[in-house]
Structure formats: structure tokens, C-alpha cells
């Protein structure tokens, strides 16, 4: 899946240097969150324990929230 930030950059949208680093990390965290959520759904549908995915998702959501506050 292509990330939104990469597409924006390719279209020539410029971001402040310090903000761009945070946006890059935020983009990666969001992509990882999407992957973890899809994996959780897949495993859960097969009756497989999703404790690991639940923990990773919770931590990612926390990191995304904290980083979003920094950017704003």
C-alpha cells in the first residue's frame, strides 16, 4: 500500500524540515498499524490468539497519538 506522505512529496508538497521527520515516522507507524490490524483480523477469524497483535496495536496507537501531539 502506498503511503499518503510519499504521494504528497512526489506531487511537490513541501513540509518544514523538523516536521517532515515526524511526518515520516508517523506515516510508518500508521502503515504498521494497518498491517497489525489486518493480521489480527485474519488470525482472529481462524480462532488463533491475537494477544501479540493486540499489544502491538495498543502501543502503536499510543505512539501515533503522542507523535501527532508533537506535530501539532
Secondary structure, 3 states (H helix, E strand, C coil): CCCHHHHHHHCCCCCCHHHHHHHHHHHHHHHHHHHHHHHHHHHHHCCCCCHHHHHHHHHHHHHHHHHHHHHC
